[in-house]
Amino acid sequence: MGIVLAALLIVVLFGLGGFALHALWIIAVVMFLAWVIGFAFRSGESARWYRW
């Protein structure tokens, strides 16, 4: 019984980890797209895409 519960716990942890990693990838892609759009639509001669 203990082995079955341990296996179930491992499956649940991997499932939650996979969901968290998937969510982080979606957030990373959205942030990258926002950066690219901001870079593309920045106007003006003195406008820079970096802050320093």
C-alpha positions as a Markdown table, in Angstrom:
| # | Residue | x | y | z |
|---|---|---|---|---|
| 1 | Met | 0.0 | 0.0 | 0.0 |
| 2 | Gly | 2.9 | 2.4 | 0.8 |
| 3 | Ile | 4.4 | 1.9 | -2.6 |
| 4 | Val | 1.1 | 2.7 | -4.3 |
| 5 | Leu | 0.7 | 5.9 | -2.3 |
| 6 | Ala | 4.3 | 6.9 | -3.0 |
| 7 | Ala | 3.8 | 6.3 | -6.8 |
| 8 | Leu | 0.6 | 8.3 | -6.6 |
| 9 | Leu | 2.4 | 11.1 | -4.8 |
| 10 | Ile | 5.2 | 11.2 | -7.4 |
| 11 | Val | 2.6 | 11.3 | -10.3 |
| 12 | Val | 0.8 | 14.2 | -8.7 |
| 13 | Leu | 4.0 | 16.1 | -8.1 |
| 14 | Phe | 5.1 | 15.6 | -11.7 |
| 15 | Gly | 1.7 | 16.7 | -12.9 |
| 16 | Leu | 1.7 | 19.9 | -10.9 |
| 17 | Gly | 5.3 | 20.6 | -11.9 |
| 18 | Gly | 4.4 | 20.2 | -15.5 |
| 19 | Phe | 1.5 | 22.5 | -15.2 |
| 20 | Ala | 3.7 | 25.1 | -13.4 |
| 21 | Leu | 6.3 | 24.9 | -16.1 |
| 22 | His | 3.7 | 25.2 | -18.8 |
| 23 | Ala | 2.3 | 28.3 | -17.1 |
| 24 | Leu | 5.8 | 29.8 | -16.8 |
| 25 | Trp | 6.4 | 29.2 | -20.5 |
| 26 | Ile | 3.2 | 31.0 | -21.4 |
| 27 | Ile | 4.1 | 34.0 | -19.2 |
| 28 | Ala | 7.6 | 34.1 | -20.7 |
| 29 | Val | 6.2 | 34.1 | -24.3 |
| 30 | Val | 3.6 | 36.9 | -23.4 |
| 31 | Met | 6.4 | 39.0 | -21.9 |
| 32 | Phe | 8.6 | 38.5 | -24.9 |
| 33 | Leu | 5.9 | 39.5 | -27.3 |
| 34 | Ala | 5.2 | 42.6 | -25.2 |
| 35 | Trp | 8.9 | 43.5 | -25.3 |
| 36 | Val | 9.0 | 43.0 | -29.1 |
| 37 | Ile | 5.9 | 45.1 | -29.7 |
| 38 | Gly | 7.3 | 47.9 | -27.5 |
| 39 | Phe | 10.6 | 47.7 | -29.4 |
| 40 | Ala | 8.8 | 47.8 | -32.8 |
| 41 | Phe | 6.5 | 50.7 | -32.0 |
| 42 | Arg | 8.9 | 53.0 | -30.1 |
| 43 | Ser | 9.0 | 56.2 | -32.0 |
| 44 | Gly | 11.4 | 59.1 | -32.2 |
| 45 | Glu | 15.1 | 59.6 | -33.0 |
| 46 | Ser | 16.3 | 59.7 | -29.4 |
| 47 | Ala | 14.1 | 56.8 | -28.2 |
| 48 | Arg | 16.1 | 53.8 | -27.0 |
| 49 | Trp | 15.0 | 50.3 | -26.2 |
| 50 | Tyr | 17.3 | 50.1 | -23.2 |
| 51 | Arg | 17.2 | 52.3 | -20.0 |
| 52 | Trp | 20.9 | 52.9 | -19.3 |
